[in-house]
Amino acid sequence: MRREKILIMTPVGRSPSGEYIDYFPSRWSGSTGMFKSTTFYPFNLAYLSTFLKLKTKHTIKFFDANYYGVDSDEYVDYVKKYDPNILIIEIDSIIEKKMLAIIKILKEFNTLLRIIVCGPSPSSNPNIFLDSGASYVAIGEFELSILNLIKSGFDEKTFGIYPNQREELIDLDMLPFPEDEDIKRRNYCRYYASEYNEVEVFSTRGCPHMCNFCVVANVYGGKPSFRVRKVSSVIEEIKYLKSSIPDLEGIFFNEESHTSNKSFIRELCLEIIRLGLTDIKYNCMTNYDTLDLDLLNLMKKAGYYKVRIGIESLDSDVSALITKTKIKSNHEKLMDILKIAKELDIKIYVTMSIGAVGSSKEKDLDSLKQLELLYDNDYIQEFQVSINTPMPGTPFYSIAKENKWIVESGKFDGAKFSTISYENYRADDIKEVFDIANELRAKILNKNREEKKIRYSSYDKDWCEPVYKLTQRKIGEYYHE
């Protein structure tokens, strides 16, 4: 087999209106304005990059075009200049139209270029990518299927490659640590509400629940699933990051449901304590269904200072419609956890969603009032908010399409637009409530900074220097290559 020249890329980093995009395809992406807001580490592609480097003898290069805010013309020029044999791109619905046009241009320029597309948009609608010039579509979780496709010499019957059946979900311990050469973890340093100099680590993958809007369970996994890495591997990664990033203060476990396996969290916390890694502060995204006094107490001892939980709505009827397992509608359990966290001085950050199935203007406004009361009584410290968006491939999308609720098809930007309009809750009203929620979010953030004197690392110019530097970037300048 000849030695291939493989280029792995994120998509363009600009929305159709020219705004930066905070890119997190396995959850949701959103446009953020004329400056880079949050720098999510592109972990799926980062794992794919090191996996291919480990398992093949091909030349592998990973370039994060999204990080630099690269737009269409610069994107095409970069690929042409590098001149790969194989191009791999993970694509989200928010940027689908631009990427379809780019794929067509690249294929017309070089008919021999093999283009492999993956991610939520190609997984949900593979044929439009094939029609635009993509050679292969990897469905769902893609590290193993893309490796097998390349190693097989592009056998079209490879599992996980459309139209074949999905590949089995990968054992996470098969994967090496994600990319830290072509892209540097240190440069992905700006996270909303993080209070320490933090980078992301992914110790688990998936979620045992299937919320109707969730991309990770419905598209990447294709089913409810939850996997953990060996604790020893997670510990080694923490130690590696601590030694390689001198100004590192914290780890953000930015997973879907970090605490779903309680025995894993217990073992991880005990190892952190035993090895004296409690000088690092920990921050995680999770659900609240598995949390209890004993687990939170142990997490506190291990150095967890903040837990981010998905709530979406404080209306129990709306919450009950989001997932069949009803985990988001047990508000009695939620209040118990908030009280325990307050007693332990673990800070709580919640995610809220406007315009979910079953919601109304009145219900969403009432949820925001309840949320403000929780903040005023020190049960939560911050929240994030998005417009609940029916991403292709999710049950919400199917329901919305069947009921003809979709009015802004093709945007799928939960940070700017309502893609849906219900009979009793129009798109303009959803956007109005979303704007009210953002005003509350800004009010809380300002109070935290000015009155409570909370230090957020996203405002630290030294720690976030790699991100701030992007505002001065000229086309063709890639600081971290």
Summary of the structure (lengths in Angstrom):
residues: 481
radius of gyration: 21.6
end to end distance: 28.6
largest distance: 64.5
contacts: 1652
relative contact order: 0.10
helix: 41%
strand: 16%
